[in-house]
């Protein structure tokens, strides 16, 4: 169970089929997310205008009553950063996400096969009893704790059977 805080790639959900509701000509993948190129261009323009605008206005205001110019520029940069946050909020309100999240019931056999593959690659997946409390709580939130606990129990039962057969022989 070492490294259980990050899921193994074989436990990740299979990718959803591509959406057929939007034309794919103006969509692109940027940093692992699907974006509309027109909305991306508009968001860049909005971000530049709002953040640069707030910076320039703040620089002019602070230049009027702050004696040290470098301090006034620093404050103006902070206001410009606030402008970046404001432009992010504006763009989030204007442009809805382009992804579609589809939740389907996972096939239990697929999960067991993924655990068997993980155990085959590492030799053992360990025991859920060895997990730190934070990791166990996170696994319970994700609905993976019972899966790993039952697999751990299945492995223990399977491992004890050949030993019992060997003792009786």
C-alpha positions in Angstrom: 0.0 0.0 0.0 3.0 2.3 -0.2 2.2 5.4 -2.2 -1.6 4.8 -1.8 -2.2 8.6 -1.6 -2.1 8.8 -5.4 -4.2 6.3 -7.4 -2.3 3.8 -9.6 -2.9 4.6 -13.3 -4.6 1.3 -13.8 -7.3 2.3 -11.3 -8.2 5.4 -13.2 -11.5 5.5 -14.9 -11.4 4.8 -18.6 -11.7 7.9 -20.8 -15.1 9.0 -21.7 -16.1 8.9 -25.3 -15.7 12.2 -27.2 -18.7 14.5 -27.2 -20.8 14.6 -30.4 -22.9 17.6 -29.4 -20.4 20.4 -30.3 -18.4 20.7 -33.5 -14.8 19.8 -32.8 -13.3 22.4 -35.2 -12.9 25.1 -32.6 -12.1 22.9 -29.6 -8.6 22.2 -28.4 -6.9 20.5 -25.5 -4.8 22.9 -23.4 -3.1 21.6 -20.2 -5.3 18.5 -20.2 -8.6 20.4 -20.5 -10.8 21.0 -23.5 -11.2 24.7 -24.4 -13.1 26.6 -27.1 -10.4 28.5 -28.9 -12.7 31.5 -29.5 -13.4 31.7 -25.7 -9.8 31.2 -24.9 -8.9 34.2 -27.2 -11.6 36.3 -25.6 -10.4 35.3 -22.1 -6.9 36.3 -22.9 -8.1 39.7 -24.2 -10.3 40.2 -21.1 -7.5 39.2 -18.8 -5.0 41.5 -20.4 -7.4 44.4 -20.4 -8.6 44.1 -16.9 -5.3 43.3 -15.2 -3.3 45.9 -17.2 -6.1 48.4 -16.8 -6.2 48.0 -13.0 -2.4 48.2 -12.9 -2.2 51.4 -14.9 -5.0 53.1 -13.0 -3.4 52.1 -9.6 0.0 53.2 -10.7 -1.4 56.7 -11.6 -3.3 56.9 -8.3 -0.4 55.7 -6.1 2.1 58.0 -8.0 0.0 61.0 -6.8 0.3 60.4 -3.0 3.2 57.9 -2.4 6.5 59.6 -2.1 8.7 56.6 -3.1 8.0 55.6 -6.7 9.2 52.0 -6.2 6.7 51.5 -3.4 3.9 53.0 -5.5 4.8 50.6 -8.3 4.8 47.6 -5.9 1.3 48.6 -4.7 0.2 49.0 -8.3 1.4 45.5 -9.1 -0.6 44.1 -6.2 -3.7 45.8 -7.5 -2.9 44.4 -11.0 -2.8 40.9 -9.5 -6.2 41.6 -8.0 -7.2 42.6 -11.5 -6.0 39.2 -12.7 -8.3 37.5 -10.2 -11.2 39.7 -11.2 -10.7 38.9 -14.9 -10.6 35.2 -14.0 -14.0 35.5 -12.2 -15.4 37.4 -15.2 -14.2 34.8 -17.7 -15.5 32.0 -15.5 -18.9 33.6 -15.5 -18.9 34.3 -19.2 -17.5 31.0 -20.5 -18.9 27.7 -19.3 -16.7 24.6 -19.2 -16.6 22.5 -22.3 -16.1 19.1 -20.6 -18.8 16.6 -20.1 -18.6 14.4 -17.0 -20.3 11.1 -17.4 -20.6 8.9 -14.4 -21.2 5.2 -15.0 -21.2 2.3 -12.6 -17.8 0.7 -12.6 -17.6 -3.0 -13.3 -16.4 -4.8 -10.2 -14.5 -7.3 -12.3 -12.6 -4.5 -13.9 -11.5 -3.1 -10.5 -10.4 -6.6 -9.3 -8.4 -7.0 -12.6 -6.8 -3.7 -12.0 -5.8 -4.7 -8.4 -4.4 -8.0 -9.7 -2.4 -6.1 -12.2 -1.1 -3.8 -9.5 -0.2 -6.7 -7.2 1.5 -8.5 -10.1 3.6 -5.4 -10.9 4.6 -4.7 -7.3 4.5 -8.2 -5.8 1.9 -7.1 -3.2 -0.5 -4.3 -2.6 0.1 -4.4 1.1 -2.6 -4.2 3.8 -5.1 -1.5 4.5 -4.3 -1.9 8.2 -0.8 -0.4 7.5 -2.3 2.8 6.0 -1.9 6.1 7.8 -5.3 7.4 9.1 -5.4 10.2 6.5 -4.9 7.9 3.6 -7.5 5.5 4.9 -10.0 8.4 5.3 -9.3 9.6 1.8 -9.8 6.1 0.4 -13.1 5.8 2.3 -14.2 9.1 0.8 -13.4 7.8 -2.7 -15.1 4.5 -2.1 -11.9 2.5 -2.6 -11.2 1.4 1.0 -13.7 -1.5 1.0 -12.4 -2.6 -2.4 -8.8 -2.8 -1.2 -9.8 -4.3 2.2 -11.8 -7.1 0.5 -9.0 -7.7 -2.0 -6.5 -7.9 0.9 -8.8 -10.4 2.6 -9.2 -12.5 -0.6 -5.4 -12.6 -1.1 -4.9 -13.6 2.6 -7.5 -16.4 2.2 -6.0 -17.6 -1.1 -2.4 -17.5 0.3 -3.4 -19.6 3.3 -5.1 -22.3 1.2 -1.9 -23.7 -0.4 -0.1 -23.6 2.9 -2.9 -25.6 4.5 -2.8 -28.1 1.6 1.0 -28.5 2.0 0.7 -29.2 5.8 -1.8 -31.9 5.2 0.4 -33.7 2.6 
